[in-house]
């Protein structure tokens, strides 16, 4: 396990778990937390031995947004200084959103504001019984500056997204499953997210990462077809594809040539 001040990063059997560890404030983040989260995300993406990433929070919260008690007095900051801080948060959302390695948010508790955006930026979400998500920016006179107004419409549709964005209402665990925002609702979100990550890990890695890259609402169908042909060839010549086909034909589970260095 690699330990930062506010975050822990651990790799077990090819799955990297990034945990925000500020439980006394429901994992509200400071500038330092965001710097550490960005570093952890980049570390996971660069590690060829990581096949899936789980993001979660310690204790009873996933992430309750920014820790306002440790933020600067923005009235004394310039627009450039404010923008530079916001970009750090946006960068973490961007890192999650663009990773080829699949990511699963284990929403064990409240995910509020930017914390909600962190969950939305992951590829998949599992919610616990207390895993309420809220794009609550409008409630405090702000806009979703971290990606929520871009991500949520693409996940649940424009009308439903506007409902949550413009009212600041809670997305309850039941609602999250009903509208397709979460894969499942579980008593133990981290355990369920880990099981989902393990299921993904056990598929041919090149196919998983290229499939993840192909899911892009901004890409035209023509561009999709070009990329799919390129990625398909990468898979055709990949040893794990060949082993998966052989295993299928022989009626056995595939045995990929991997070693998980934890």
N, C-alpha and C positions, 0 to 999 in steps of 0.2 A: 504494500500500500504506500502511495505517495501522499504525504500530508502537507497541505498548505496551512494558512492561518484560519481560513473560513470554509475551506472545501477539502474533501478527501477524494482521492482518485485511486481506485483499486481495480486490477485486472484478475479475473478468476475464470479459468477455462475458456479463454478467448472472449470474454464479455467484460467490457470496461464499465464500472459503475462510478458516476460522478455524483457526489452528495454534497449539497449545501449544508453546512454545519453551523448554523446560528439559531438553534432551536428556541432560545429564550425570546426571540422576536419573530417566531414563525418563519425563520430563514429569510427575513428581509435583508437586502444586500446593501453593501457600501461600495465605494469605488474599488477598494481592494478586493472585495468578493468578485466583482466583475472581471478584474484583471486575472484572478485565479481561475475563474470559469473559462475565460477565453483560452488560457494556457492549457487547461485540462482538455478542452475540446480539440485543440490543435494536436495535443499529444496523442489522443485517441485516433484521430484521423491519420496521423503519420505512422502509426504502429501497424505493421502488416499482420501482427498476431492478434489484433482486435477485430472481431467479426460482427460485433453489435455493441451498442452503447445504451446504458440505462441512466437516465437523469432523475434524481429524486431529492427529497429534503429530509433532514434529520428531525426526529420527534414528530410533532403533531401537524407540522406544516410542510407544504411543498415549497412555496416561496410567496411571501406576502407583499412583494414589490420592493420599492426602495425604502431604506431605513431613513426616514425624514429627520430623525434626531442627529444623524451624522452627516447630513448633506450641507453644503455651503449655503450661505445666504445669497440666493440667486439675484436678489435686488442689487447686490454689489458686484455681480459678475457681468461680463460682456456677453453679447449673443454668441461670439466665437467660443468663449469659454464654456458656455452652456452647451453649445453644439458639440464641442469636443467630448464632453462627458456623456452626452446622449449617444454619440457615435460608439463609445465603448460598449454600451448596452446593446445597441443595434448590431454591433459586430458579433456578439455572442449569439444573437438570434440568427444572424447571417451564417455563422459557422455551423450551427445546428441544421439550418435549412439546407445548406449546400453540401453537407458531408455525404460522400458515397456510402460510407458505413451506416447501416440503418440504426436509427435511434428510437428508443421507447421512453416516454415519460411515465414514471410511476407517480401518479398524482395522489399521494397519501393523505394530503390535507389541503387547506385553502391555497389556491393559486390565483393571486390577485394582481391586477395591473400588469406590470412587466413580467411578473411570475406566471401569469396566464399566457403571456406571449412566449415565454420559454417553453411551456407545455405545447402550445400550438406549433412551434417551430420544429418539434420532434416529428419523426415520421409516423409514429403511432402513440396512442395514449391508453393507459389503463388507469381507472379511477377507483379509489377506495371509497368507503362509505362516507367519509368526511371530505372527499376530494371535490369541493366546490371550486369552480372556475368563474372569474368575474373580470370582465373588461371594464373596470370601474373608473376609468379616467374622467368620463363626463361628470361623474358625481363630485369630483373635486375641481372641476373647471379646466380640465386638460384634454388633449387629444391623445389617441394611442400612438405615442411616439416611437414605440419599439417594434412595430410591425403588425399589431393586432388587426388594424383596419385593412391590411393587405392579406393577411393569412386567413382570418375567419371567413370571409366570403368564399374563398376558394375551398374551404373545408365543409361548410354547411349551406352554402348558397347565399346570395346577396340579401334577400329579404330577411331571412332568419338572422343573419349576421348584423344587419342594421338594427333589428330588435334589441339584441344584446348590447351592441355598441352605443346606441342612442339612449337607452334606458339605464344602462349600468346594472341590469338585473343579473342575478346569479344564474350560472349554468349548473344545475344540480347534477349529481352523478347519474340519476335516472335520465334526465334530459340529455346529458352528454352521450349516453348510449343510444337513446331514441333518435337523435338527429345525426348519428353516425360520427360524432366527434371523438368518441372513445370506443375502443375495441371491446372492452368489457368492464364490468363493475365487479370488484372483488373485495373480500374481507381484508386481504393483505395485498395491497397494490404492488408493493415491491416484489413479493414472491411471484405474483402473477405476471408482472412485467419481466422478471427474470426468466420465467418459463417461456414467455413469448420470444424473448431475445435468444434463448437457447434453441428454440425451434428454427429461428432464422439462421442462427450460427451454423446449424447442422446441414444447411443446403450448400450447394457449390458456390463458393465465395464470389467468383467473378460474375456469375449469373446474377447473384443477389445485388451486388454493387451496381452493375450495369442496369439492371431493372429499376433500381432506386433512382438512378440518373435519368432514366427515360420518363419517369413520372414528372412531367413539367407542364403545367397548364398554359404557360406562355409560348410553348413551342408549337409551330405549325405542323400539320400532319405531314406535309412534304419533308420538313426537316426531321420529324420523328422517323420517317421511313429511312432516310439516309443514315441517321444515327443507329437505328435498329439493325440495319445491315452491317454496319461497322462493329457494333457490339456483339451481334450474333456470331460473326467470324471469330472474334476474340474468344467466345465461349466454345465454338466448335473445336478449336485447337487447344483448349484448356484441359489439363490432365484430370481435373475434377469432373468435368463434363463426361469425359471418356469413362471414368470409373463409375459415375452415376448410371450411365447407359448399360455398362457391363453388369452392374449390380441389379438393375431392373430386369435385364434379360435372364439373369441367373436366379432371380427370386430371393435376393438377400439385401441386407442393408449395405449402403456404400461405406467403404473404408478409405477416407481421404488421408493423404500423407501430411499430417499436421502434428505439431507438438505445441501444447499450450504452455508457454513460459510465463508463469505468474510472478 
